Amino acid sequence: MKASNFDKKFEASEDITDLLDLTKARRPGLEVKRVNVDFPEWMVKSLDKEAHRLGITRQSLIKIWVADKLNHQSL
């Protein structure tokens, strides 16, 4: 398909997902990078208790709290 035809479909709000190869799609700035952090045992227990209360994983809780802190720092 020519780029001009693809552009026309896109601009007409047609579904173009079947025309895309999403196997190599990337989200710039949102790539995952693994980090290791050591916490004292009491902190892990507190994190687990709060995560359980919220019905989420410890990792999710840490991500939410760090993101929240970083968002407030940039204001």
C-alpha positions in Angstrom: 0.0 0.0 0.0 1.3 3.5 -0.8 1.9 5.9 2.0 -0.6 8.3 0.6 -3.4 5.7 0.7 -2.4 4.7 4.2 -2.5 8.4 5.3 -6.0 8.8 3.7 -7.3 5.8 5.7 -5.8 7.2 8.9 -7.1 10.7 8.4 -10.5 9.2 7.6 -10.4 7.5 11.0 -10.5 4.1 9.5 -9.1 1.1 11.4 -5.6 0.7 10.2 -4.3 -1.7 12.8 -4.4 -4.7 10.5 -2.0 -2.8 8.2 0.6 -2.3 10.9 3.4 -4.6 12.1 3.1 -4.1 15.9 5.6 -6.8 16.8 8.4 -4.2 16.8 6.4 -1.2 18.2 8.0 0.8 20.9 6.8 3.4 23.4 9.6 5.9 23.6 10.4 6.9 27.2 8.4 4.0 28.6 10.8 1.1 28.0 11.2 -1.0 31.1 14.6 -1.0 32.9 15.1 -3.4 35.8 16.5 -2.0 39.0 17.2 -3.8 42.3 16.6 -2.1 45.6 17.3 -3.5 49.0 14.8 -2.7 51.8 15.0 -3.6 55.5 12.6 -6.4 56.5 10.3 -4.1 58.4 9.8 -2.0 55.3 9.0 -5.0 53.1 6.4 -6.2 55.7 4.9 -2.7 55.7 4.9 -2.6 51.9 3.3 -6.0 51.7 0.6 -5.1 54.2 -0.3 -1.9 52.3 -0.2 -3.7 48.9 -2.5 -6.4 50.3 -4.9 -3.8 51.7 -5.1 -2.1 48.2 -5.3 -5.5 46.4 -2.2 -4.9 44.3 1.4 -6.3 44.2 4.3 -4.9 46.1 5.9 -3.9 42.9 2.8 -2.0 41.7 2.7 -0.2 45.0 6.3 0.9 44.8 5.8 2.0 41.2 2.7 4.1 42.2 4.5 5.7 45.1 7.7 6.5 43.2 5.7 7.9 40.3 3.6 10.0 42.6 6.7 11.4 44.3 8.4 12.2 41.0 5.3 13.9 39.7 5.1 16.1 42.7 8.8 17.0 42.5 8.4 18.2 39.0 5.7 20.8 39.9 
